[in-house]
Amino acid sequence: MRRSTASVSPSFLSALLSCKHFSVARICRCPPPVYGTHRWVCGISDSLSNNTLNASSSSPYRLMLFSTMAGTILVQARDPAKLNMEILNAIDERRYIDTWKLYEQHMQMEGFPRKSVVNRLLAGFAETLDVKWLEKAYAMVEQAFEESKQNLLEKEPLIYLSLGLAKCGLPVPASTILRKLVETEKFPPVTAWLAILAHMSQTAPGAYLAADLILEIGYLFQDGRVDPRKKSNAPLIAMKPNTTAFNIALAGCLLFCTTRKAEQLLDIMPRICVKADANLLIVMAHIYERNGRREELKKLQRHIDEACNLTDIQFRQFYNCLLTCHLKFGDLDSASNMVLEMLRKAKDARNSLAVATLVLEAARNDNRAFTARISGPNLSQNEPEGSHKDRLIEHQIISYEEFSRDRNFVKLGNEAKEVLLSLLAKLQTQVELITTEHGILQPTEKIYVKLVKAFLEAGKLKDLARFLIKAEKEDSPVSNDDSALVHVIKSCISLGWLDQAHDLLDEMRFAGVRTGSSVYASLLKAYCKANRLREVTSLLRDAQKAGIQLDSSCYDTLIQSRVLQQDTQGALDLFKEMKEAKIPGGGNPEFEQLVEGCAGNAEAGLMAKLLREIREGQKLDSGVHDWNNVIHFFCKKRLMADAEKALAKMRSLGHTPNAQTFHSMVTGYAAIGGKYIEVTELWGEMKSLASSAPIKFDQELLDSLLYTFVRGGFFVRANEVVNMMEKGNMFIDKYKYRTLYLKYHKTLYKGKTPKFQTESQLKKREAALSFKKWIGIC
């Protein structure tokens, strides 16, 4: 029969041996194995023989065998002090598997090891940057808090562990440790948790958590709640978020498209007296542009123009945001004027630069030999700040010993700034409408494409022609057949917008701008193909007035068109006219090649980009942005009655509310407090709208709804939101909702289930218990 074995603690063994009803006797038949100084002690029987327990007191542990009717119990009693030493030796020698086994033995015998051993374990596992050991270290921390033994945990090892978790892409446990530190009033200095925040912000869940962390920590300092004159508040004040912290969190929000959460961070900044630096001004511009806050951008423009420490790249980003916002609101006049102003300044700068170049060339020739002797590596002044990210070592961490010596966490602060530079560099790559040359802002082809599309959609052909003609005058001169306006006309022809193409051609002729025959030829062929003979006649007359001589391919097309119409005489007249004009054959194939290139997804300059933008781009409803701003203003001022009227007016004008509209309404109701019924009605309306219109429920909107429902105890609705977020694979901060539940509903449904309850009460109870289980509260 197989013998069962079990481990028995020394305390149990001592109590057992002291009992008068039992004695120790050797009844084991098999000779016990020998393990050095280990000694086998025989089993327990009911006999009255009284053998003494003979075991060496100097051995590190005792091994005992108890025989009972049920089987044999193996008892291993170890000296806790020596076991602690073995754990420390194993962690110092980086024998992590042995370390963990020894730790588990200690937990079975005595519970947690000594405080110094626990913290050395946390630091040692964190130093590996191995997810397996990091998770085990985090499990130790969780167990310590569950058993109310958080006094074993020191601040520095926890910060170091949180940093390791953040570096390995585990933002949830990293943020949980920071929150636990704040809860237990072991306040981490801002220079320490900045690096953790920076590494968290490189993932979507981490960026969302980083914003939540700053909001939670910032709440402690709102409106001067902490008196800086009290010495006891010094550790708390050292934790206060600074400008770098906001830069990191805001950049993360921008990169992962949670810009409404970012705007909440901007709202809290003045309340905790955080001032903006140059980087923060540009990040603010990106946020205002994404959220359609054009008036805020205009206010920010004054600070941008007055700032003396902004780089060319930062100026480019700001004016790219302003230009994009003008397009969002359909303000084509402001957008086109911005482009013309940039072209005008660039032209003046080129003229000035040409003169200055002549003067400097002579001086450069004189100093060339000297410069060659002292020149070092050539560093571009326009190098993006984010290029520093190449120097970051993602999977390395400073040793804990070095970390402990850096009492002011200077190295962590520098690491955070390097990560911030890499985040800002990613934002720079999103600038598409404006570029810089010699420090002068210049429009790109992309802005021409977007402007032309907007003008065409608005039907403002005269304004479009006027803008493009002015742009041609300010920009470098090009050939008549290669101007931006000609490319636009050809794009309209390719899209079948023949009337718009003809109108633009007329505007060019009225403005005295000459063009080549290729545009007339292309439009003429398109009219013939569409069998629009009246327009063909009108276009031929216009071409004659403009002195345009058509090529043989045009005459071929016209003749074929007359033959198809059975107008034989007209075809002969055209043939005679071609012969009398001595028009050579061969045609003009450039435009056909261009169109074929576009059809094959080849790059064909401005025209190809315009065709792609019109075919693939979505038409913007600028009215939605206007009404969203109105509703946002009322909600921010807590004028919810006016916000409701604005929402009703928005619907009556045919504008469909989007996620931003509903987010403003939900946060407005939440700010007032107690408006849970209104939010529930709004949620019902949103679900109804989603079934009939393509509205997108994003993470920020659903998170604000979930927070409001949990705060108000509407767990049926809360579970609906949770299900929707989980179906969409959206991140949910369970720690936040567990804290919220314990704060407001800790005693809810704690007692026994009532014998008599209505169906509604039963449903509410089940929903609350389901939510409680979901957040991990038993």
N, C-alpha and C positions, 0 to 999 in steps of 0.2 A: 504494500500500500504506500502511495506517494505521500511524503510528509509535507505539510504546509508550513511555511515560515512567515514570520512577521517581525517587524522592528518594534521594540518597546523602549520607551524613554527611560532615562535613569531615575526620574522621580517616581514613575510607576513601579520600577524594579525595587527601589528602596522601600516603598510602602508594602510591597508584596513580601519582601524578605523579613520585614519587622512584624509580620502577622504571626500570632502564637499558634494558629491552627496548621501551619505548614512548616516543613523542615526541608533541608536541602539534602538530597541523596543522589548518588550516581546510579542511574538505572538505564542509561543509554548502552545498548549492546555493541554498537559499532565504535571502533576507536576514533576519537575525534582528531581532525587534522590539526597540524601545528602551524601557526602563523607567527613565527618569531616569538615575541613576548606575549602573544595572546594565550589565554588559558581557558579551557572549557570547564564550565561549572555544570554540575549535573542537574537533572530535573527535579521537580517537586513531587513528593508523594505524601500520602496520609500517614506514613509510618512515624513513630515517635523518635526515630534516630535523629540525632542533631549533629550533622556534619557542618563544620565551619566553612565559610566561603573563603577559599584561598585564591586570591588574585593579586598580582603584583601592582602595588600602588604607583609604581613608577611608569607603568605602561601607558601609552597615549590613549588607549581605549580598551574596554573589556568586552569580550564576546561571551554570551551566555546562552545555554540551550535548556529550555524547559520542556519536559515531556508531560503531556496530559492525555486524557482519553481521546481528545479531538486531534491530537497530533503534536508536532514539535514546534515550539516558538523560538525563533532565533532573535536574541537580544544583543544589540550592538550599542554599547554605551561609550561615548567618546568624550574627551575633555574639551569643553567649548572653547577654552582659551587657546589650546593648541590648534583647534580647528580654525579659529580666526586667523592664526598665524599662517596656516596652510593656505587659506583663501588669499591672503595678502601676497604670499610668495608666488602663488599660481598666477595672479593677475599681473604681478611685476614681471614674471617670465612669459607673459602673454599666452599662457595655456588656458584659453578661454573655456574649452570644454570641461577641463578639470575644475576650473573655477566655478562653473555653474553647478557641477555635481556636488562639490563641497558646500556650496551655498544652499542647495536643496537639502542636503543632510542636516545642515544647521537649522534650517527652517522646520524640519520634522522634529528635531530634538528640542530646540530652545526658542524657535521663532527667529526674528530678525537678528543678525549679528550686531556687533558693536557699531556705534554711530560712525566711527572713522572707517570701519570696514565697508559699511553700506555706501558711503560717499565715494570711497576709492573704487568700489565696484562700478558705480554709475559713471565715474570719470573714465575708467578703463574701458568699459564697453563703448562709451561714446567716442573714444579715441580711435576705435577700429573703423568707424564710418561704414560698418557692415550692418545692413538692415536687420539681419537676424539678431545680432547682439543689441542693437539699438532698441528693437521691440522688446527684448527681454528686460533691458534696463527700464524702459517705460512701464512695463508690467510691474516691476518692483515698486516704482513710484505710485502707481495706481493702488497697489495692495497696501502700501504704507498709509495712504490717505483713507482707504476703506476701513483699516483697522485703527484709525485715529492715532497713528504713530508718525505723523508728519514732522514731529520734533527731531526725528532721526535724520531728516534731510536738510542739508545746508544749501545756502543760496547759490554759491559759486558752482558746485557740481550740477545743480539743476539748470543753471544758465548754459553751462557747457553741453549738457545733454540736449537741451532744446536747440542749441546751435547745430549739433550733429544731426538731429532729426530733420531740421530745416534744410540742411545741405543735401541730405539724401532724399529730398522730395517727399517728406512726411510732414506736411504743414499742420495737420489736425493735432497729433500729439505734441508737436512743437508749441503750438498756440495754447494748448491745454496746460502745459507746464508753466508758461508765462502767466496764464490766468490764475493758476494755483498759487504762484508766488505773490501775486497781487492780493489774492484772498487772504493769505496767511501773513500779509503785511511784511513780506521779505522783498521789498520793492527793488526790482532790478534797475540800475541806472540806464538812462536812455542810450548812452554810448554802447552799453552791452546788448540791449535788445534790438538796436538798430540793425545789426548784422543778421540777426534771426529774421527780422521783418523783411530785410532785403532778399534773402534766399527764399523765404516763403512767397514773395511777390512774383517769382518766376514761374509759378503755376497758377492756373485759373482758380482752384479752390483756395490756394494760399493767398492770392491777391485779395479775394473776398474776405478771408479771415483777417488779413492785415488791416484792411479798412475797418472791420468791426473792432479789432483790438484798439486802434487809435481812437475810435469813437467811445469805447468803454473807458479807456484810460483818460481820455480828454474830458469825459464827463466829471471826473473827480476834481478837475481844475476850473470848471466853468464858472464864470462870473465871480472870480476871486474867492472861491470857497476855501482855499488853502492859504493860511497866513504865512508869508515867507519870513516874517520876523521871528517866528518861534523856531528854536533850534531842533525841537522834536520833529518838526516837519521837513527837515533837511533831506532825509532819505526819500520821502515822497516827492519833494520838489525835483530831486535829481532824476526822477523817472519821467518827468513831464515831456510830452512829445515836442520835438523841435522842428525846424524848417526841413531838415534832411529827412526826418521821419515822414512828414507830409509829402515831400517830393517822391519818396519811394512808394508809398501807398497809392498816391494819385497816378503815378506812372504805371503801376501794376493794373489799376482799374482801367486805364486807357487801353493798355495792351490787350486786356481780356474783356473789353466792351461792357464794363459795369460802371458807366459814367454817371448814372444817377446816384449811385453810392458815393462816387467821387464828389459830387456836388454837395452831399451831406457833410463831407469832410471840409469842403471850402466854407460851409456855413458855420462850422464850429471853430475855425481858425481865429477869427477876431474875438471870440468869447474866451479863448485861453491865451490871448495876446501873443500869437505867433505871427511874425512878419514874413513877407514874401521876399525871396531873392530872385535873381535873374532867371534861374531855371524854373522856379515856381510860377513866375509870370507866364512863361511859355506853356507850361503844363496847364495852367488855368485857361489859356486861350484854346487849347485843344478840347478841354472839357466843355467850355461854352459853345464851341463850334458843334461838337457832337450832339449837345442837348438843345441846340437852336436858340441860344441866348444871345441874340445879335446886339441888343442894347448893352449887355454886360461887356461884350467885346469892344464896342465903341468906347465905353468908359475906360476899358483897359488900354486902349490905343494911346491915350495921353501918357500913361505911365511908361509904355513901351518907347514912345518917341522921346521921352525925357530921360530914359535910362542911358547911362553912359558906359555900361559894362557889358552890353549885349554884343554877341558875335554875329557875323553875317548869317550863319546857319539859324540862329535864333530869330533874327528879323525875318528870314525867309519863312520859318514855321508860322510866325504870327500872321503875316500877311496872307499866307496860304489859307489859314483858318478863317480870316476875315472875308477873303474872296469866296471861299466855299460857302460861308454863311449867307452872303449876298445871293448866291445861286439858289440856296435852299429856299429863300424867301421870294424867289422870282424877281428880285430887284436887279434887272438887267442893266439899268442905267448906271447904278453904282458900280456894278461889276465891270462893265465896259469902260467906264471912266477910270477905274483903278488900273486896268490894263493899259489904256492910252497914256496915263500918267507915268507908268513904269517905262513904257517905250520912249516917252519924251525925255525922261531923266537919263535913260540909257544912251540916247542919241547925243545929249549934251555931254555926258561923261565920255563917250567915245571921241568926240571932237576935242575935249580937253585932254584926254589921254594921248591922242595923237600928237598934240603940241608938246606935252610933257615928255613923251617918249623920245622926241628928237633932242630935247635938252639933256635928258638923262643918258642917252646913248653915248654921248661924248665922255661924260663922267665915268660911265661903266667901262669904257675902253681904257681909260687912264688907270682905273683901279683893278683891272681884271687880274693882273699878276698877284697883287696883294691879296685879293679875295681867294685866289686859288690856293695860297699858302695856308690860310686860316680856316677854309671851309671844312665843315664836318658833315655828318649825315644830313641829307636834305629832308627837312620836315615841313610838310605842307601846313600853312597857317589855317587852311580851311579844313583840316582833318577833323572829322566828327569826334566829339568828345567820347562817344561810345566805343571808339576804336580801342580804348583801354580794356575792353572786355576780353580781348585776346590774351591779356596777361593774367586773367583770373584763373586760378586752379580750382576747378569745381569740386574735385573729389579729394581735397586735402584739408586738413584742419591742424591748427597749431597744437602742440603737445599741451597736456593739462598743466604740466609744470610751468611752461612758458605762459600759459593763460593765467595761472595763479599769481605769477610775478607781476603781471600787467594789471596793477590794482585799479588804474583809471580806464581800463579797457580801450586804450588808444588804438591797438591793432585791430580790434573789432570795428571801431569807428571808421578806420581807414578802409577796411574791407567793405563796409556798407557803402561808402562813397564810391568805391570802384564798381560795385554792382549797380549802383544808381546810374553811373555813367553808361553802363551797358544797356540799361533800360531806356535811357534817354536816346541813345543811339538808334534803338529800334523805332522810336517815335519819328526820328528824322527821316527814316526811309519811307514814311507814309506821305511825305510832301511831294505832290505831283504837279501842282499848278504853277509853281514859281521856282525859278532857279536863280543863281547869282553868278555874275561874271565880273571879276575885279571889284567885288564888293557892291555891285549894283544889281538891284532886283530886276529880273526879266521874266516875262511870261513864257510858259512852255506851250508846245502844241496841244497839250491836254486841255488847257484852259480855253484855247480857241475852239476845240471840239465841243466842249461843254456849253460855251456861250452860243455857238452856232445852233446847236441842238435846241437850246432854250428859246432862242429867237424864232426858230422855225416852228416850234410847238406853240409859241404864243402868237404866231402869225404876224410878227413884226418884221416884215421883209425890208421895208425902207430903213428902219433903224439898223438892221443887220448890215445892209449894204453901206450905210453911212459909217458904221463902226469899222468895217473891214477896209473901206477906202482910206479912212483916217489912219488906221493901223499900218497900211501899206506906205503911206507918206512918212510916218514916223520911223518905220523899220527900214532895214536895208532894202534898196530897190531890187526887184526881181523881174524876170521876163513876163510879158503879158500873159503867156500861157501857163505860168507857174505861180501865179499869185494865190493868196488864200481865198479870195473871192471866186476865182475860177475853179478852184478845187471844190468849193461849196456848191457851185452851180452843177458841176459834174456829178457830185454826190447826189444832188436832188434828182438829176436825170436817171442815175442808176436806181434810185428808190422809186422811180415812176412819178415823182412830184414835178411834172412838166410845167404846170402853171407857175409854181414857185420859182423854178429855174428861169422861166421866161421873164418874170417880174424882176428878178435880180439882174438879169442881163440888161433889161431896160434901165434899171437904176444906174448901172455902170455907164451906159450910153449917155444918160441925162447928166451924169456927173462929169462927163468928158474923159472918162477912163477908157482907153483903147484896149482891145483884146484881140487875140488871134482868131483864125478861122476855125480852130478845132472845137471851140465851144459851140459856135453856130452849127457846125457840121454835126456834132453829137446830138444837139437838140432837134435839128431838122430830121435826122434819121429816126429819132424817137417818136416825133410827130407822125412821120410816115408809117412807122410800124403800128402806131395806134390809130391810123387812118383818120387823122385830124387835119383835113386838107385846108380848112379855113386858117388854122394856126400856121400851117406851112406857108401859105401865101403871105401872111402877116410877117413871119420871120424872114422870108426872102426880101421883103420890102425893107425891113429893118437892117438887114445885112448890106443891102445896096446903099442905104443912107450912111451907114458907118464905113463904107468903102471896103467891105470885106469881100474877097474873091473866094468863092467856094471851090473845093477840089473835085476831082473826077468821081470820087466815091459818093459824094453828095448828089451829083447829077445822076449817077447810076441808081441811087436809091429813089430819087424823084421820078426817074423814067419808069422804074419798076412799079412805083405806086400808081402812075397814070395808066400803065398797061392794065394793072389789076382793076382799075376803075373803068376800063374800056374806053379811056380817053386817048385814042390813037393820035389825034392831031396834037394834043398837048404834049405827048411823049416825043413826037417828031420835032416840035418847036424847042423843047429842052435840048434835044440832041444837036440841033443846028446851033443853038446858043453856045453850047459847050465847044463845038468845033470852031465857031467864029472867035471865041475868047482864047482859043489855042491852049486849053487847060491840059497839062500833062497828066498821065496816068500814075497810078501808084498809091493814091489816096493818102490818108494821114492815120497810121495805125497806132499812134501813141496811146490814145484814149482806150482803144480796145484792149491793148496789152495791160493797161492799168486796171481795167475792170476785171480781166481774167486773173490778174494777180490778187485782187481782192477776193474773188470767188474761191481761190485756192488758199485762203488764209495767209497769203504772203504779205510782207510789210510793204505798203505802197504809200508811205508818207501820210500827210494830213488827211487825204481823202479816205484812205483805208480805215484810219482811226475813227473818222466821222461816221462812216458806214457802220462800223462795228458798234459804236456808241448808240446810234439811233436804233439799230436792230436789236441789240441786247439790253440796252439800258431801260430802266423803268421811268415812267413819267412821274415827276414829283408833284404832290399836292401841297403847294406853298401855304394854302389857307390853314392846313392842319397845324403847321408850325406857329402861325400867328395866334390861333386859338389856344394852342398848348401854352404859349407864353402868358396869355391872359389868365387862363385857369391856374397856371403855376403861381402867378402873382397873387391871386386871391387866396389860394391855399396857403401860401407862405405867410400871408397876413392874417390867416385864420378867419377869413371872411367866406365861410362855406356856403352861405345862402347865395352870395354873388357868384361863387364858383359853380354852383348848381345851375343858376340862370345862364351862365356862359356856356356850360356844357349843353344845355337844352338848345341854345341859339346855334351852337356849332352843328348840332345834328340837323336842325331845321334848314340850315344852309347847304346841307348835303355832304358835309365833311364827316368822315368816319373816325371816331376816336381810336387812338392807338394805345399801346402799352404805356407810353409816356403820359398820356392824358389820365388814364386810370391810376397810375402810380402817384401822380400829384394829388388826386382826389383821396386816395387811401391814406397817404401820409398826412394830408390835411385833417381828415377825420381823426386819425390817431393822435395828432398833436393836441386837438381839443380835448380828447378823452371822453369815454362813455358813448361814443357814436358807433357802437358795434352793430346795431340794427341797420344803420345806413350803409355800413361796409358790407353787411350780408346781402342787402338788396343790390348793391353795386356788383358783388360777386355773381349773383344770379343773372344780372344783365350782361355781364362779361361772358358767361357761359352761353347765354342765348345768342349773343353777337358772334361768338366763335363758331357756332354751328351754321351761320349763314354768311359770314365774311371771313376773309383770310387774316385774322388778327393773331399776332404772335404773343403768347404768354412767356415773357422772359423771366430769368431768375430773380431779378430785382423786384419786379412786380409781385410775383408769387411769394417771395420772402417777406415783403411788407404785409401782404395779406395774412400769411401764416402767423407773423408776429402779432398782428391785431387780433386774430381769432384766439390765439393761445392766451393773450393778455386778458381777453374778455371771457374766456371759458367756453367758447363756442367750438367744442371739440369735434362735432360732426363735420362742420365746415373745415376745420383744421385738417382733419384726416383726408378730406377731398383734395385740399391743396397739396398735402404730402404725397398722395397718390399721383397727382399730376406732375409734381416735380420729379418723383422717382421714375415715372414713365419717360420723362424727357432727359433722364440722366443728369439732372441738375444737382449741384452740391447743396447740402443742407447742414447748417451748423448745429448739430444736435446738442452740443454743450450749452449753447446760448438758450435753447428751448428747455433744456433740463433745468437750467438756472432759473429761467422765467417761471416754469411750472412750480418749482419748489418755493419760489418767492410769493406767488399769489394763490396757489392751489394745493399747498402741501397736505392739508387735512381733508381734501375733497375725496369722498367715497372711501374713507378709511375703515368705516365700521362694516357691520354685517349687512348683507343685502336685505332690504325690507321685504316682508312677506307680501305686501300689497303695493303695487306701483303700476302706473299707467304705462301704455305702450311708449309714449313719448319719454317718460322718465327712464324707462328701461333702455331706450335707444341712446339717450344722453349718457347714461351710466356706462354702457358698453363702449361708447365712443371715447369717453374719458379714460377708461381702463386700457383701451387699445392704444391710445396716444401715450399713456404712461408707460406701457410696455415698450413702445417704439423708442422712447427716449432712454430706456434702460433703467427705469425705476420699478423695482419689484413691489 
